[in-house]
Amino acid sequence: MEIALIVVAFVLILLGCAFVFLPGLPGPLVAWSGPLVYLLFTKSAPEEILPSINAGTLTVSGIFAGLVLVFDFLSSWWGAKKFGATWRGGLGALVGAIVGPIIFSPLGGIFGMLLGLLVGPIVGAIIGELLGGNDWKHSSRAGWGTLLGALAATLVKLFYCLSVFVWWLGAVLAFAF
């Protein structure tokens, strides 16, 4: 049973790492759920098998997962603001994140939705700035900032998920050897 739980945890961590590259999917939470599943369902005392996986380390990593998701949510807005967007550009990016997947979904289900999640906030920021009376150059800078913010969020999510992977791998290797 322990080995099966270890494998399930690995699968969840790897899924979380893959979800990092798919906008809108909570990769860090999925990666964090791997050790959580192990801790909740193991029959023996978890510290007997994997000493570094315990309630304390899981709580700390869960807090980090939550902070990473907050950063993911706010990073496009921050990026747009850093590149001169007004509140209209930020609102446009938010509306674009909601409307983009709807508009692009006819292109092919999940592919269309993901494309909409990528393109929607950028176009939304640009449209928000144009509607606010800014010129094309200023508006496109807001769109560029939105893209850079989204890329920063992806890197932070990837770092978190790879950290969970290394943490888990180290715990399993310590158990195996």
Residue frames as a rotation matrix with the C-alpha (Angstrom) as fourth column:
MET 1
0.565 0.825 0.000 0.00
0.825 -0.565 0.000 0.00
0.000 0.000 -1.000 0.00
GLU 2
0.391 -0.492 -0.778 2.83
0.209 -0.776 0.595 2.42
-0.896 -0.395 -0.200 0.83
ILE 3
-0.676 -0.683 0.275 4.46
0.389 -0.013 0.921 1.92
-0.626 0.730 0.275 -2.56
ALA 4
-0.158 0.710 0.686 1.15
0.968 -0.025 0.249 2.56
0.193 0.704 -0.683 -4.33
LEU 5
0.769 0.444 -0.460 0.71
0.565 -0.808 0.165 5.81
-0.299 -0.387 -0.872 -2.39
ILE 6
-0.069 -0.882 -0.466 4.25
0.169 -0.471 0.866 6.86
-0.983 -0.019 0.181 -3.23
VAL 7
-0.722 -0.153 0.675 3.54
0.660 0.141 0.738 6.25
-0.208 0.978 -0.001 -6.93
VAL 8
0.325 0.908 0.264 0.21
0.930 -0.357 0.085 8.14
0.171 0.218 -0.961 -6.76
ALA 9
0.598 -0.172 -0.783 2.02
0.317 -0.847 0.428 11.05
-0.736 -0.504 -0.452 -5.12
PHE 10
-0.538 -0.843 0.016 4.66
0.286 -0.165 0.944 11.03
-0.793 0.513 0.330 -7.88
VAL 11
-0.413 0.462 0.785 1.95
0.902 0.086 0.423 11.06
0.128 0.883 -0.452 -10.55
LEU 12
0.674 0.708 -0.210 0.20
0.735 -0.671 0.099 14.02
-0.070 -0.221 -0.973 -8.90
ILE 13
0.238 -0.677 -0.696 3.48
0.168 -0.677 0.716 15.92
-0.957 -0.287 -0.047 -8.61
LEU 14
-0.742 -0.528 0.413 4.30
0.454 0.057 0.889 15.27
-0.493 0.847 0.198 -12.26
LEU 15
0.030 0.836 0.547 0.79
0.973 -0.149 0.174 16.34
0.227 0.528 -0.819 -13.29
GLY 16
0.704 0.193 -0.683 1.25
0.480 -0.839 0.258 19.52
-0.523 -0.509 -0.683 -11.28
CYS 17
-0.304 -0.899 -0.316 4.52
0.161 -0.376 0.913 20.18
-0.939 0.227 0.259 -13.10
ALA 18
-0.674 0.117 0.729 2.77
0.738 0.160 0.656 19.67
-0.040 0.980 -0.194 -16.46
PHE 19
0.373 0.927 0.020 -0.13
0.926 -0.374 0.045 21.94
0.049 0.002 -0.999 -15.46
VAL 20
-0.052 -0.481 -0.875 2.33
0.447 -0.795 0.410 24.79
-0.893 -0.370 0.256 -14.95
PHE 21
-0.906 -0.420 -0.055 2.40
0.113 -0.366 0.924 25.26
-0.408 0.831 0.379 -18.71
LEU 22
-0.447 0.839 0.311 -1.37
0.710 0.121 0.693 25.22
0.544 0.530 -0.650 -19.08
PRO 23
-0.873 0.072 0.483 -2.87
-0.249 -0.917 -0.313 28.57
0.420 -0.393 0.818 -18.09
GLY 24
-0.058 0.937 0.345 -5.66
-0.837 -0.234 0.494 28.46
0.544 -0.260 0.798 -15.59
LEU 25
0.598 0.220 -0.770 -4.81
0.112 0.929 0.352 25.07
0.793 -0.296 0.532 -14.12
PRO 26
0.734 -0.257 0.629 -3.59
-0.667 -0.447 0.596 25.02
0.129 -0.857 -0.499 -10.50
GLY 27
0.397 -0.664 -0.633 -0.33
-0.076 0.664 -0.744 23.15
0.915 0.344 0.213 -11.04
PRO 28
-0.579 -0.684 0.443 1.15
-0.500 -0.131 -0.856 24.04
0.644 -0.718 -0.266 -7.64
LEU 29
-0.020 0.640 0.768 -1.92
-0.977 0.151 -0.150 22.74
-0.212 -0.753 0.623 -5.79
VAL 30
0.855 0.296 -0.426 -1.91
-0.424 0.872 -0.246 19.51
0.298 0.390 0.871 -7.78
ALA 31
0.002 -0.936 -0.353 1.81
-0.110 0.350 -0.930 19.03
0.994 0.041 -0.103 -7.07
TRP 32
-0.596 -0.201 0.777 1.26
-0.739 -0.242 -0.629 19.77
0.315 -0.949 -0.004 -3.38
SER 33
0.423 0.861 0.282 -1.62
-0.906 0.402 0.131 17.28
0.000 -0.311 0.951 -3.26
GLY 34
0.302 -0.386 -0.872 0.82
-0.261 0.846 -0.465 14.42
0.917 0.368 0.155 -3.98
PRO 35
-0.777 -0.612 -0.147 2.53
-0.003 0.237 -0.971 14.50
0.630 -0.754 -0.186 -0.57
LEU 36
-0.480 0.684 0.549 -0.85
-0.877 -0.353 -0.327 15.37
-0.030 -0.638 0.769 1.00
VAL 37
0.511 0.667 -0.542 -2.44
-0.702 0.688 0.185 12.20
0.496 0.286 0.820 -0.39
TYR 38
-0.129 -0.650 -0.749 0.47
0.089 0.745 -0.661 10.17
0.988 -0.152 -0.038 0.93
LEU 39
-0.897 -0.284 0.339 0.26
-0.262 -0.275 -0.925 11.76
0.356 -0.918 0.172 4.38
LEU 40
-0.230 0.909 0.349 -3.52
-0.973 -0.206 -0.106 11.33
-0.024 -0.364 0.931 4.64
PHE 41
0.651 0.661 -0.373 -3.79
-0.717 0.697 -0.017 7.75
0.249 0.278 0.928 3.42
THR 42
-0.307 -0.812 -0.497 -0.66
-0.461 0.584 -0.669 6.01
0.833 0.024 -0.553 4.62
LYS 43
0.642 0.582 -0.499 -1.40
0.068 0.605 0.793 3.22
0.763 -0.543 0.350 7.10
SER 44
0.160 -0.670 -0.725 1.87
0.965 0.260 -0.027 3.47
0.206 -0.696 0.688 9.00
ALA 45
0.563 -0.080 -0.823 3.22
0.350 -0.878 0.325 6.57
-0.749 -0.471 -0.466 10.67
PRO 46
0.974 -0.111 0.197 4.38
0.157 -0.294 -0.943 8.69
0.163 0.949 -0.269 7.71
GLU 47
0.560 -0.811 0.169 7.63
-0.826 -0.561 0.044 9.69
0.059 -0.164 -0.985 9.40
GLU 48
0.315 -0.436 0.843 8.61
-0.232 0.826 0.514 6.01
-0.920 -0.358 0.159 9.65
ILE 49
0.493 -0.071 0.867 8.65
0.759 0.522 -0.389 5.65
-0.426 0.850 0.311 5.87
LEU 50
0.056 -0.404 0.913 9.39
0.716 -0.621 -0.319 9.18
0.696 0.671 0.255 4.61
PRO 51
-0.117 -0.125 -0.985 10.68
0.964 -0.252 -0.082 11.27
-0.238 -0.960 0.150 7.55
SER 52
-0.918 -0.313 -0.244 10.78
0.265 -0.941 0.208 14.57
-0.295 0.126 0.947 5.64
ILE 53
-0.544 0.823 0.167 7.09
-0.054 -0.233 0.971 14.30
0.838 0.519 0.171 4.74
ASN 54
-0.620 0.361 -0.697 5.14
0.785 0.256 -0.565 15.39
-0.025 -0.897 -0.442 7.79
ALA 55
0.426 0.903 -0.056 2.40
0.903 -0.428 -0.033 17.79
-0.054 -0.037 -0.998 8.81
GLY 56
0.329 -0.365 -0.871 4.87
0.250 -0.856 0.453 20.64
-0.910 -0.367 -0.190 9.35
THR 57
-0.745 -0.665 -0.057 6.61
0.094 -0.189 0.977 20.42
-0.661 0.722 0.203 5.99
LEU 58
-0.482 0.651 0.586 3.28
0.868 0.261 0.423 19.87
0.123 0.712 -0.691 4.26
THR 59
0.520 0.667 -0.534 1.79
0.746 -0.659 -0.097 22.96
-0.416 -0.347 -0.840 5.93
VAL 60
-0.048 -0.632 -0.773 4.73
-0.018 -0.774 0.633 25.13
-0.999 0.044 0.026 4.91
SER 61
-0.910 -0.305 0.280 4.69
0.245 0.146 0.958 23.84
-0.333 0.941 -0.058 1.34
GLY 62
-0.106 0.953 0.282 0.90
0.994 0.098 0.045 24.35
0.015 0.285 -0.958 1.23
ILE 63
0.467 0.189 -0.864 1.32
0.377 -0.926 0.001 27.99
-0.800 -0.326 -0.504 2.29
PHE 64
-0.542 -0.735 -0.406 3.90
-0.144 -0.395 0.907 28.43
-0.828 0.551 0.108 -0.46
ALA 65
-0.704 0.361 0.612 1.52
0.706 0.447 0.549 26.82
-0.075 0.819 -0.569 -2.98
GLY 66
0.376 0.902 -0.214 -1.16
0.882 -0.419 -0.215 29.32
-0.284 -0.107 -0.953 -1.99
LEU 67
0.229 -0.382 -0.896 1.25
0.005 -0.919 0.393 32.24
-0.973 -0.094 -0.208 -2.31
VAL 68
-0.826 -0.531 0.191 2.35
0.148 0.123 0.981 31.01
-0.544 0.839 -0.023 -5.73
LEU 69
-0.303 0.794 0.527 -1.29
0.952 0.228 0.204 30.89
0.042 0.564 -0.825 -6.88
VAL 70
0.586 0.446 -0.676 -1.91
0.516 -0.849 -0.113 34.42
-0.625 -0.282 -0.728 -5.59
PHE 71
-0.278 -0.772 -0.571 1.20
-0.162 -0.549 0.820 35.56
-0.947 0.321 0.027 -7.48
ASP 72
-0.784 0.037 0.620 -0.08
0.565 0.457 0.687 33.75
-0.258 0.889 -0.379 -10.58
PHE 73
0.207 0.971 0.117 -3.40
0.967 -0.185 -0.173 35.54
-0.147 0.149 -0.978 -10.34
LEU 74
0.735 0.133 -0.665 -1.88
0.266 -0.959 0.102 38.99
-0.624 -0.252 -0.740 -9.83
SER 75
-0.180 -0.983 0.026 1.26
0.457 -0.061 0.887 38.81
-0.871 0.172 0.460 -11.99
SER 76
-0.260 0.123 0.958 -0.34
0.952 -0.133 0.276 39.76
0.161 0.984 -0.082 -15.32
TRP 77
0.799 0.591 0.114 -1.93
0.546 -0.791 0.278 42.78
0.254 -0.160 -0.954 -13.67
TRP 78
0.589 -0.654 -0.475 1.37
0.203 -0.449 0.870 43.75
-0.782 -0.609 -0.132 -12.02
GLY 79
-0.362 -0.744 0.562 3.21
0.746 0.130 0.653 43.30
-0.558 0.656 0.508 -15.29
ALA 80
0.147 0.509 0.848 0.73
0.882 -0.456 0.120 45.52
0.448 0.730 -0.516 -17.08
LYS 81
0.949 0.215 -0.232 0.99
0.308 -0.792 0.527 48.16
-0.070 -0.571 -0.818 -14.34
LYS 82
0.215 -0.956 -0.197 4.80
0.423 -0.091 0.902 48.04
-0.880 -0.277 0.384 -14.47
PHE 83
-0.626 -0.431 0.650 4.63
0.750 -0.101 0.654 48.85
-0.216 0.897 0.386 -18.18
GLY 84
-0.987 0.089 -0.137 2.33
-0.099 -0.993 0.067 51.80
-0.130 0.080 0.988 -17.65
ALA 85
-0.502 0.865 -0.018 -1.16
0.496 0.305 0.813 50.32
0.708 0.399 -0.582 -17.79
THR 86
-0.603 0.452 0.657 -3.97
-0.708 -0.683 -0.181 52.20
0.367 -0.574 0.732 -16.12
TRP 87
-0.548 0.491 0.677 -6.75
-0.397 0.560 -0.728 50.55
-0.736 -0.667 -0.112 -14.19
ARG 88
0.472 0.747 -0.468 -8.54
-0.767 0.087 -0.635 50.17
-0.434 0.659 0.614 -17.54
GLY 89
-0.028 -0.581 -0.813 -5.72
-0.805 0.496 -0.326 47.99
0.593 0.645 -0.482 -18.87
GLY 90
-0.898 -0.283 0.336 -5.78
-0.438 0.642 -0.629 45.88
-0.038 -0.712 -0.701 -15.70
LEU 91
-0.109 0.947 0.302 -9.54
-0.481 0.216 -0.850 45.50
-0.870 -0.238 0.432 -15.93
GLY 92
0.454 0.228 -0.861 -9.20
-0.891 0.126 -0.436 44.67
0.009 0.965 0.261 -19.64
ALA 93
-0.560 -0.726 -0.399 -6.66
-0.671 0.680 -0.297 41.95
0.487 0.102 -0.868 -18.82
LEU 94
-0.777 0.336 0.532 -9.04
-0.302 0.542 -0.784 40.47
-0.552 -0.770 -0.320 -16.26
VAL 95
0.315 0.931 -0.187 -11.99
-0.600 0.043 -0.799 40.58
-0.735 0.364 0.572 -18.66
GLY 96
0.179 -0.339 -0.924 -9.77
-0.934 0.237 -0.267 39.11
0.309 0.911 -0.274 -21.38
ALA 97
-0.850 -0.508 0.140 -8.85
-0.522 0.777 -0.350 36.20
0.069 -0.371 -0.926 -19.10
ILE 98
-0.394 0.796 0.460 -12.56
-0.149 0.438 -0.886 35.42
-0.907 -0.418 -0.054 -18.76
VAL 99
0.552 0.692 -0.465 -13.75
-0.507 -0.164 -0.846 36.18
-0.662 0.703 0.260 -22.30
GLY 100
-0.192 -0.745 -0.639 -10.69
-0.973 0.060 0.222 34.83
-0.127 0.664 -0.736 -24.17
PRO 101
-0.888 -0.166 0.429 -11.37
-0.171 0.985 0.027 31.14
-0.427 -0.050 -0.903 -23.48
ILE 102
0.050 0.980 0.192 -15.01
0.163 0.182 -0.970 31.57
-0.985 0.080 -0.151 -24.48
ILE 103
0.533 0.133 -0.836 -14.15
-0.680 -0.521 -0.517 33.24
-0.504 0.843 -0.187 -27.78
PHE 104
-0.276 -0.787 -0.552 -11.35
-0.958 0.269 0.095 30.79
0.074 0.556 -0.828 -28.66
SER 105
-0.317 0.143 0.938 -13.11
-0.446 0.850 -0.280 27.58
-0.837 -0.507 -0.206 -27.50
PRO 106
0.774 0.631 -0.041 -14.62
-0.342 0.364 -0.866 26.90
-0.532 0.685 0.498 -30.96
LEU 107
0.251 -0.765 -0.593 -11.06
-0.936 -0.037 -0.350 26.39
0.246 0.643 -0.725 -32.22
GLY 108
0.069 -0.212 -0.975 -10.94
-0.172 0.960 -0.221 23.07
0.983 0.183 0.030 -30.46
GLY 109
0.726 0.381 -0.573 -12.00
0.376 0.477 0.794 22.51
0.576 -0.792 0.204 -26.89
ILE 110
0.698 -0.484 -0.528 -9.07
0.569 -0.073 0.819 22.59
-0.435 -0.872 0.224 -24.50
PHE 111
-0.328 -0.842 0.428 -6.67
0.940 -0.244 0.240 23.97
-0.098 0.481 0.871 -27.13
GLY 112
-0.045 0.410 0.911 -8.99
0.496 -0.782 0.377 26.89
0.867 0.469 -0.168 -27.84
MET 113
0.901 0.408 -0.148 -9.52
0.305 -0.353 0.884 27.57
0.308 -0.842 -0.443 -24.17
LEU 114
0.352 -0.855 -0.380 -5.78
0.770 0.033 0.638 27.56
-0.533 -0.517 0.670 -23.46
LEU 115
-0.460 -0.461 0.759 -5.12
0.836 -0.512 0.195 29.84
0.299 0.725 0.621 -26.41
GLY 116
0.360 0.706 0.610 -7.85
0.342 -0.708 0.617 32.14
0.868 -0.014 -0.496 -25.10
LEU 117
0.882 -0.080 -0.464 -6.26
0.452 -0.130 0.882 32.17
-0.131 -0.988 -0.079 -21.65
LEU 118
-0.140 -0.990 -0.024 -2.96
0.883 -0.136 0.449 33.18
-0.448 0.042 0.893 -23.22
VAL 119
-0.639 -0.118 0.760 -4.21
0.646 -0.618 0.447 35.73
0.417 0.777 0.471 -25.75
GLY 120
0.320 0.945 0.073 -7.28
0.745 -0.298 0.597 37.08
0.585 -0.137 -0.799 -23.91
PRO 121
0.555 -0.096 -0.826 -5.51
0.682 -0.517 0.518 39.02
-0.477 -0.851 -0.221 -21.13
ILE 122
-0.572 -0.819 -0.048 -3.03
0.609 -0.463 0.644 40.58
-0.550 0.339 0.763 -23.56
VAL 123
-0.589 0.440 0.678 -5.72
0.566 -0.373 0.735 41.70
0.576 0.817 -0.029 -25.98
GLY 124
0.467 0.816 -0.342 -7.92
0.808 -0.236 0.540 42.77
0.360 -0.528 -0.769 -23.07
ALA 125
0.095 -0.523 -0.847 -5.17
0.700 -0.569 0.431 44.99
-0.708 -0.634 0.312 -21.65
ILE 126
-0.864 -0.430 0.262 -4.61
0.474 -0.520 0.710 46.58
-0.169 0.738 0.654 -25.05
ILE 127
-0.253 0.856 0.451 -8.33
0.615 -0.217 0.758 47.18
0.747 0.469 -0.472 -25.63
GLY 128
0.482 0.421 -0.768 -8.76
0.874 -0.287 0.392 48.56
-0.056 -0.860 -0.507 -22.12
GLU 129
-0.315 -0.696 -0.645 -5.99
0.554 -0.687 0.470 51.07
-0.770 -0.209 0.602 -22.71
LEU 130
-0.870 0.034 0.491 -7.29
0.443 -0.383 0.811 52.04
0.216 0.923 0.318 -26.16
LEU 131
0.117 0.990 0.077 -10.78
0.742 -0.139 0.656 52.59
0.660 -0.020 -0.751 -24.75
GLY 132
0.404 -0.055 -0.913 -9.21
0.807 -0.448 0.384 54.74
-0.430 -0.892 -0.136 -22.05
GLY 133
0.987 0.070 -0.142 -7.92
-0.005 -0.882 -0.470 57.10
-0.158 0.465 -0.871 -24.73
ASN 134
0.190 -0.982 -0.001 -4.31
-0.259 -0.051 0.965 55.95
-0.947 -0.183 -0.264 -24.89
ASP 135
0.285 -0.163 -0.945 -2.47
-0.957 -0.111 -0.269 55.56
-0.061 0.980 -0.188 -28.17
TRP 136
0.853 0.088 -0.514 -1.48
-0.264 0.923 -0.280 52.27
0.450 0.375 0.811 -29.75
LYS 137
-0.088 -0.983 -0.158 2.12
-0.162 0.171 -0.972 52.43
0.983 -0.060 -0.175 -28.50
HIS 138
-0.534 -0.051 0.844 1.10
-0.824 -0.190 -0.533 52.91
0.187 -0.981 0.059 -24.85
SER 139
0.484 0.834 0.265 -1.62
-0.861 0.508 -0.024 50.26
-0.154 -0.216 0.964 -25.14
SER 140
0.682 -0.273 -0.678 0.69
-0.179 0.837 -0.518 47.68
0.709 0.475 0.522 -26.68
ARG 141
-0.478 -0.841 0.253 3.19
-0.439 -0.020 -0.898 48.27
0.761 -0.541 -0.360 -23.84
ALA 142
-0.135 0.527 0.839 0.42
-0.968 0.111 -0.226 47.33
-0.212 -0.843 0.495 -21.40
GLY 143
0.851 0.444 -0.278 -0.18
-0.510 0.825 -0.244 44.15
0.121 0.350 0.929 -23.40
TRP 144
0.168 -0.897 -0.410 3.54
-0.185 0.380 -0.906 43.39
0.968 0.228 -0.102 -23.38
GLY 145
-0.558 -0.345 0.755 3.62
-0.757 -0.162 -0.633 43.87
0.341 -0.925 -0.170 -19.60
THR 146
0.427 0.795 0.431 0.70
-0.874 0.485 -0.028 41.47
-0.232 -0.365 0.902 -19.24
LEU 147
0.785 -0.197 -0.587 2.60
-0.196 0.821 -0.537 38.84
0.588 0.536 0.606 -21.22
LEU 148
-0.274 -0.961 0.031 5.77
-0.286 0.051 -0.957 39.33
0.918 -0.271 -0.289 -19.15
GLY 149
-0.288 0.264 0.920 3.76
-0.957 -0.070 -0.280 39.05
-0.010 -0.962 0.273 -15.94
ALA 150
0.786 0.618 0.010 2.23
-0.615 0.784 -0.085 35.79
-0.061 0.061 0.996 -17.14
LEU 151
0.457 -0.706 -0.540 5.68
-0.071 0.576 -0.814 34.44
0.887 0.411 0.213 -18.04
ALA 152
-0.507 -0.615 0.604 7.01
-0.636 -0.207 -0.743 35.41
0.582 -0.761 -0.286 -14.60
ALA 153
0.194 0.672 0.714 4.10
-0.950 0.309 -0.033 33.54
-0.243 -0.673 0.699 -13.01
THR 154
0.874 0.101 -0.475 4.87
-0.301 0.880 -0.368 30.46
0.380 0.464 0.800 -15.10
LEU 155
-0.061 -0.979 -0.193 8.50
-0.173 0.201 -0.964 30.51
0.983 -0.025 -0.181 -13.96
VAL 156
-0.482 -0.066 0.874 7.50
-0.859 -0.163 -0.486 30.86
0.175 -0.984 0.022 -10.29
LYS 157
0.588 0.757 0.286 4.98
-0.783 0.621 -0.033 28.00
-0.202 -0.205 0.958 -10.62
LEU 158
0.673 -0.411 -0.615 7.59
-0.150 0.739 -0.657 25.84
0.725 0.534 0.436 -12.34
PHE 159
-0.416 -0.862 0.289 10.15
-0.459 -0.075 -0.885 26.56
0.785 -0.501 -0.365 -9.61
TYR 160
-0.143 0.438 0.887 7.62
-0.974 0.096 -0.205 25.61
-0.175 -0.894 0.413 -6.92
CYS 161
0.827 0.558 -0.070 6.54
-0.560 0.807 -0.189 22.40
-0.049 0.195 0.980 -8.64
LEU 162
0.380 -0.772 -0.509 10.12
-0.101 0.512 -0.853 21.32
0.919 0.376 0.117 -9.32
SER 163
-0.487 -0.508 0.710 10.94
-0.738 -0.195 -0.646 22.04
0.467 -0.839 -0.280 -5.67
VAL 164
0.324 0.679 0.658 8.11
-0.876 0.478 -0.061 19.73
-0.356 -0.557 0.750 -4.59
PHE 165
0.865 -0.035 -0.500 9.40
-0.278 0.796 -0.538 17.12
0.417 0.604 0.679 -7.03
VAL 166
-0.112 -0.989 -0.092 12.95
-0.274 0.120 -0.954 17.34
0.955 -0.082 -0.285 -5.63
TRP 167
-0.339 0.093 0.936 11.62
-0.939 -0.096 -0.330 17.26
0.059 -0.991 0.120 -2.05
TRP 168
0.669 0.688 0.281 9.55
-0.688 0.717 -0.117 14.16
-0.282 -0.115 0.953 -2.80
LEU 169
0.688 -0.477 -0.547 12.30
-0.172 0.625 -0.762 12.45
0.705 0.618 0.348 -4.78
GLY 170
-0.359 -0.860 0.362 14.78
-0.570 -0.105 -0.815 13.06
0.739 -0.499 -0.453 -1.95
ALA 171
-0.058 0.426 0.903 12.34
-0.961 0.222 -0.167 11.59
-0.272 -0.877 0.396 0.58
VAL 172
0.896 0.438 -0.075 11.73
-0.437 0.841 -0.318 8.50
-0.077 0.318 0.945 -1.54
LEU 173
0.395 -0.828 -0.399 15.42
-0.189 0.352 -0.917 7.96
0.899 0.437 -0.017 -2.31
ALA 174
-0.427 -0.504 0.751 16.25
-0.826 -0.120 -0.550 8.29
0.367 -0.855 -0.365 1.40
PHE 175
0.362 0.654 0.664 13.63
-0.813 0.570 -0.117 5.59
-0.455 -0.498 0.738 2.06
ALA 176
0.932 0.059 -0.358 14.91
-0.284 0.732 -0.620 3.32
0.226 0.679 0.699 -0.73
PHE 177
0.184 -0.945 -0.272 18.56
0.121 0.296 -0.947 3.48
0.975 0.142 0.169 0.23
